[in-house]
Amino acid sequence: MDSAIWNNALKFLRFDNGIDSVTYDSIISKMTVPYCDDSVLILAARDEYSLSLVKGQKLSKIINSAIRTANENNPIAVQFVLAGDENAVMASVTAEKKVSRPDTDYSVPSATGLANDFTFANFVVGDCNRFAHASAVAVSQNPGQRQRNPFYLWGNSGLGKTHLMKAIGNAIIENLPEKRVLYTTCEAFTNAFIACIKSEKYEPFRAKYRSVDVLLIDDIQFLIGKEGVQTEFFNTFEALINAGKQIVVTCDRAPSNLTELNSRLTSRFQDGIMFDVQPPDFETRKAIFTSKLKADNFTLSDEIVDYVCENITTNIRQLNGAYNTISSYVTLANGELSLDEIQKILKPMLSPNDKKYLTPEIIINAVSKYYNITPDKLTSKLRSAEISNARNVAMYICRDYLELKYEKIGELFGGRKHTTVIHGCTNVDESEKLKAEAEEILKIIT
């Protein structure tokens, strides 16, 4: 939705002394208006990095002032969201208006809540997500199959969980058009339920969520501390599962670590199939970065690409932010930027990668010393609880800190299969004690 208010505000912002030209050209001018009425203006930033900047105290104040001037000093609320997140848009509108609509029709919507730019075709597959991707494709081809229901994806923010979830929905819509698909966030589900309580109209609300064939619900950890909503979601979950409908859930942690959540729910989450989506390794990061270059018909030297992908390791959103920043600077400089200049531009976003100074041998020796066992036992076939736990911790550190592939870790630890490595690392992920010990070992060796 276009907005004359925002277009006029941009004219003021272009010449504001508090905004440099790069910030204006690469971030502010790129924002779109997914929603606007007389009382609310929603602005969408194209990535997490841009969103964090415009929501900062300095920029948000300048932007709000320009919008107020463009709107002839009439009051209007301004909210910032991530581009493509339709549920965040509507949640922002609801929050600003602070009213419930008693006559709202909660029947199954024609809209799915999905953005069609999240597909399997543009999802970059690597060792960090290969099995999750393959299972997601299988779910999209045969939704509701018992052994993959629910389909539970967990991991830190920005690793591609939501992309995979939405790709499932879009694939089902394309290949199985008779299926009714609904994507929502847990926050949007909660807000809708609260509005339903205020209006005292439960049946239309339940019809919306229980009459679909595929329910995709993002960030289930938002249910923590909301007992009433947990009960409603549990009943919705049971109704869909019993009817053979597909449920896909994302979360920031494994079900076993959702200790604050009702045990009825966590046990149901573990009854299907679960995948831990890991931070992308170097090869995957480079594949993502180069795919963006190709899509935009943009060229950077291998030296610059390798530097970025070696140093930005946290998540894909941060990598996207780096790409957008670099592409804007390079465009303004007509492509004439050196590696030194790129390093200065990205300095606020990254830290030099010190991981390359560690080796698997250093990690194996440190873990052995910590647990008071000999290094050869970690690579042996011995399976006592003490040795298995130590071996799992060592493999976990090699995976998370050195970002080694599962196959490579398996070779280092006595020729073990990659599935064995995945299982060992998952044991550490799901054990607060082992994770704490891994972090303590890391502090020692770094």
N, C-alpha and C positions, 0 to 999 in steps of 0.2 A: 504494500500500500504506500503510495507516494504521499508526501506531506509538504504543503507549501510552507508550513511553519519551519520545518527542518531545513528546507532549501534556503529560506531567508536567513536562518540562523547560521548556516554555513558561510554566508557572505560576511557576517560579522567575525566569525571564527578565523577565516582566512587571514585577516589583517590584525588579529589579536596579538599583542606583543608577548603574551604569556605562552604562546604556542609556536614552536619552530616549524619550518616548512616541511621537514621530513615527517614529523608527527601528524601534521595536517594531511599531507598527501597519502601517507601509508596507512593511517589509522582512522582519523576523524572523517575524512571525505569518503572513506570506504564503508562507513556505517549505513545501514538501511533502516527503514521504518516499517516493521511488520504490523504495527497497530497504532492508530491515532484517532482520538475523538476530542470532544471539547474539554475533557478533563484529564486525559492521560495520553502521554506520548511515549511509546516504547522504541528504544534504539537498539539495534542488533549489531554487535561487533563480530568480525569474521573469525576470530580465534581467541583462545583463552588469554594469551599474552595481551592482545589489544583490549580485551574486556577488563583485565586487571588494571590497565593504565587509565582507561576512561572512567573507571569507578573510583580511582584514587581521589584523594581530597582536593588536589589542585585542579586537575582536568575537569572533574565533575562539577566543580564550582563555576569554572569558566563556561562550560557547556550549558549549564542551567541558566546562567546569566544571559547568554546569547539567545537562548530559546525564549526566555521571558521577554527580552527586548523585541524579538521577532513576533511575539504574540501580543504586542502592544501592551505589555505589562499585565495582561490577564493571567491569573494563576493557572498553571497546568503542571501536573505531576510528571516527572521524567524517570523512567526506569531503564536500566541497561541489562541486556540479555545476550546470550550466545546465538549467533545466526543459525537457523535451522531448528532451534529448540522451541517448537510451537507451544509445548506445555508450560515452559517458563514464561512465555508471553502471556498466556491466559492466566497463569497464577499471579503474575505481576498486576494485570488488570484487575483481577478479583481483589487482591490485597489493597490496591489503591482505592478502589471504589468502596470497599468495606461494606458491601451490602449483599444479602442473599437474594436470589430470585425465586420466590415461592412457586412461580408457574413454569420454572425451567423444565424442559422436556429431557429427561435422562435416558430416553430410549436409545437403542443402539444407533450410534451416529453413522452418517455416510462417510465422514472423515475418519481416517485411521490414526491420525496423530503422527504419521510418519513423513519424513522428508525423503524424497526419492533419490537423493544424491548419496545415500549410504547403501552400497550394494556389495555383493561378493566380488564383482569385477574390479572395483577400485579399492579392495581391501588387500594390503600387502601381506603375504604369508611368509613367516619365518619360523625358526625353531621355537621361538617364544610362544607361538600361537597356532602351530600347525595342527595339533590334535583338536584344539577347540574349534578351529575353522572347519576341519573335516566333519566334525560332529554337528556343527551348526548347519552345514550344507545338508547333511542327512536329515536333520530335523525339518528343514524347509521342504524337503522332498516328500516326507511322510510324517506330517505333524500329528501329535497325539499318540505316537507309538509308546507303549508302556515303559520300555527300558530307557527312554530318553525324556521322560516326563516326571517332574519338571526338569528343564534344562537350566542349570545354575552356573553363571559365570562370575568369578570373583577376582579381585586384584585392585591395585591402587588406581587412582584417577588418571585418565589420559592414556590408557594402554590399549584401547580399542574395544572394550566390552560393549559399549553402546552401539558402536559401528556394527559389530557382529549381530547384536540383537536386532537392529533395524534392518540389516541385510536379510535376516531370516524373514521378517515381516514383508519386505519388498519382494523377495523371491516367491513367497506364498501368494501374494496378491497377483503377481505376474503369471505364475504357472498354475495356480489353483484359485481362479477368480471367484469361485462359488464360496470360498472360505471367508468368514468375517474376521478381520484382524483389527486389534486395537492396541496401540502403544500409549503408555502413560508413565509418568513418574510416580513414585510412591508419595511424593509431596502433593501432586495433583489429585491422587486418589484420596489422600487425607483431607484436602480442602473440599473436595466434592462431598465427602461423607459428612463433614461438619455442616456444609450448606444443607445437606439432606436432613440432618437432625433439626436444624433451625426451621426448615419448611415442613417437617414432620411427614415427608413423603418418601418412604423407604423403597417402595416397590419399583418406581421408575429408576431409581439409582441402581438397585440390584439388577434390574433388567439390562442396564447398560453394560455392566461388567460380567454378568453371568450368562449372557446370551451370545457371546462371541465364540468363535472356534479357536482363536489364538489370542492369548493375552500376554503382552510384553510389558513387564513392569520394571522400571529402572530404579536403582538405589534403594533396595529394600531395607537397608539399615535405618532409613528415616522412620520406620515403625517403632524404633526403640523409644520406650517411655510413653507410648500411646496405647494404653490397654484396650480402650474401646475400639480403636481402629484395627488393632491386631485381631480382635475377635471377629470383626466384620471381614477382614481380609482372609482369615482362616476359613470362614464359612464360604466365601467366594472361591477360595482355592479348592476346597473339598467338592463344591458343586461342579466346578470345571473338570477336575481330575476324574470324578466319578462318571462324568458324561463323556469321557474320552477326549476332552479338549486339551490343546497344548498350552502349557505355561512356560514362559521364559523369564528368568529373574537375573538381575545383576546386583552385585553387592561389593563393598570394599573389603570384605573379609570372608573367610570360610564359615560355613554354617556352625561348625563346632566352636567357633570363636564369638558367635553372637550370643553370649551368655546372658545379656540383658533382655533378650527376646524370649517370648513364650516358647517353652520346649516343644509344644505341639507343632509349632511352625518349623523350628530348626530340624526336627526329626523328619518332617515332610520334605524339606529341601534336600535332605540327604538320601531320599528314597528314589531319586532319579539319577541324573548324571551331572557331575560337577567338574569344572575346569578352572585351574588357576592360570590366569592370563599374566604372563611375566613381562617385565620391561624388555623392549626390543634390543636384540644384540646389535653389534656394529653392522653386520651384513644387512639386517632388516632395516635399520635406520638409514643406511645408504640407499637401499632400494626405494624406501619411501621418499627420501629427499630427491633422488634422481627422477622418480616418477613425476614429481611436482615440476621439476625443471622441464621435462619432456612435454608435460601437459600445457605449460605456459610458453613453450618454444624458447626457452631461456638457457643460456650457457654459462657455466662457471668452470674454472679449472679444477682438475682432480685434486690438486693440493688444497684448495679451499673446501671442496666437498668433504674430503677426508678429515680435515681439521674440525669442521662443524660436527660431523657424525661421530668422531672420536670423543668429543668433549660434551656434547649435549646427550645425556644418557638417561635422564629421569623419565620422560614420557613423550608420547607422540605430539601432544599439544604444544609442549615446549619446542619441539623440533619444527612444528608448523609456524610458531611465532618467530623463530629464528629465520626460517625461509622467507616469511613475509617482510621482515625487517631488512634482510640482505637484498631481496629483490627490489625493494623501494630505493635503497641507497644506490644500488648498481644502476638502476634506471636513471636516477638523478645525475649520476656521474658518467652517464653514457658508457657503462660497462668497464670503465677504467679504474678498478679498485684492486689493490694488492692484498696479499694475505695479511700483512701487518695492519692494514686499515680495517680489514674484516675482523681481526682479533680485537681491535679497539672498539669497534661497533658492538660486538657481542659480549664484551667483557662483563656488563651488568647481568647477563643472562646465564653465564656459565663459569665453571671453575676448571682450571687445567686438570686433565685426566692423569692422576697419579697411579692409576691401577696398573698401568703397564710395567711399573717397577716391581710389582709382586709377581711371583711365579707359583704354579701349583705345588711345587716342591716346598716352598716356604710355608704355604698354608698347611700342607700335610704334616710338616715337622712341628708347626706351632700347635696344631690340633692334637698331635700325638703327645707333645709335652704337657699340654693342658690336662689331658685325660690320663696321663702317666702310663701310656702304652707305647710300644715301638712302632715306627712308621710302617714297617712291612705288614703289620696286622691290618692296617687300613685298606691295603690293596689285596689282602688275602681272601680266602673263601670262608673264613671264620664268621659265625653268625651269632655270637653271644650278644646279649642285650647291650652290654657296655661297649663292645667293639662296633656293633651296628649303629648305635647312637652317635659315636664319635665319627664313624665313616659318613653318616648322613649329614652331620654338621659340616664336615670338610667338603662334601659335594655341594652342599647348600652355599657355602662361601664361594666356591669356585663358580657356581652358577650366578649368584647375585653380585659378587664383587669383581670377578674377572670376566663375567659375562660369557663364559665358555658354553658351547653347544652341549646338549645332553650326550650326544654320541662321543664327543671328545672327553667329557668327564668320565664316561663309562670306560674308555680306553685307559685313562689314568688310574682308575681304581680296579685294576685286575680284569679288564675286558668285560665289564658288566654291560648288559643291554640298556638302551636308553630308557626303557620303561621302568627298569629297576632304579635308575637314577631319579626319574620323575617321582616315583613312589617314595624314595628316601628324602628328597627335598620337600615333598608334601608333608611328610611326617614332622619335619622341622617347622614348616609353616604353621602347622596345626598345634604345635606344642610351645606354649609360652616359655617353659623352662629351657628347651633346646634353643629357641630363638635368642633368649637372653644370654645363653652361653656362647652362641655364635657371635653376638655383638661384643661380648667381653673379649673373645679371642681376636676379633678384628681390631679392637682398641690396642691390644698388645702388639700386634704385628704392623700397625700403621703408625 
